[in-house]
Amino acid sequence: MNKAKKILYLMSAGAVVGLVAGLLLAPEKGSETRRKLRRLKEKMARCTEENERKALEELSDALQKELEIVNSKMKHR
């Protein structure tokens, strides 16, 4: 495992440990904590969908530009 993967793994593990500790020590009712977690999950899902859509749009734009370059070169032959 390279250094970057180790760091990412350790950061993820730390985040999970922090989340569990926070849930165990939270002063709120369990139902309130579950509601907050559900909202966070929904927010993260929307964020992921938006990021995927942006990435696909950028890829589509890049491919369109490359296609235009290829078509231009083909016309000049």
C-alpha positions in Angstrom: 0.0 0.0 0.0 1.5 3.3 -1.0 1.8 6.3 1.4 -1.2 8.2 0.1 -3.5 5.2 0.5 -2.3 4.7 4.0 -3.0 8.3 4.9 -6.4 8.1 3.4 -7.1 4.9 5.2 -6.0 6.3 8.5 -8.0 9.5 8.0 -11.1 7.5 7.2 -10.6 5.3 10.2 -10.2 8.4 12.4 -13.4 9.9 11.0 -15.3 6.7 11.8 -13.9 6.5 15.4 -14.9 10.2 15.9 -18.4 9.6 14.5 -19.0 6.7 16.8 -17.6 8.5 19.8 -19.8 11.5 19.0 -22.9 9.3 18.8 -22.2 7.6 22.0 -21.5 10.8 23.9 -24.3 12.9 22.2 -26.6 14.6 24.7 -29.6 14.2 22.3 -32.2 11.5 22.2 -31.5 8.5 19.9 -34.5 9.5 17.7 -33.1 13.0 17.2 -29.6 11.6 16.3 -31.1 9.2 13.8 -33.1 12.0 12.2 -29.9 14.1 11.9 -28.0 11.1 10.4 -30.8 10.5 7.9 -30.7 14.2 6.8 -26.9 14.0 6.5 -27.1 10.9 4.4 -29.7 12.5 2.1 -27.5 15.6 1.8 -24.4 13.6 1.0 -26.4 11.6 -1.7 -27.5 14.9 -3.4 -23.9 16.2 -3.2 -22.5 13.0 -4.8 -25.1 13.1 -7.6 -24.3 16.7 -8.3 -20.5 16.0 -8.4 -21.1 13.1 -10.8 -23.3 15.2 -13.1 -20.6 17.9 -13.1 -17.9 15.4 -13.9 -19.9 13.9 -16.7 -20.6 17.4 -18.2 -16.9 18.2 -18.1 -16.0 14.8 -19.7 -18.6 15.4 -22.4 -17.3 18.9 -23.1 -13.7 17.6 -23.4 -14.8 14.8 -25.7 -16.7 17.2 -27.9 -13.6 19.4 -28.2 -11.5 16.4 -29.1 -14.0 15.3 -31.7 -14.0 18.8 -33.3 -10.2 18.7 -33.5 -10.3 15.2 -35.2 -13.0 16.3 -37.6 -11.0 19.4 -38.5 -7.9 17.4 -39.2 -9.9 14.9 -41.3 -11.3 17.8 -43.5 -7.8 19.1 -44.2 -6.6 15.8 -45.6 
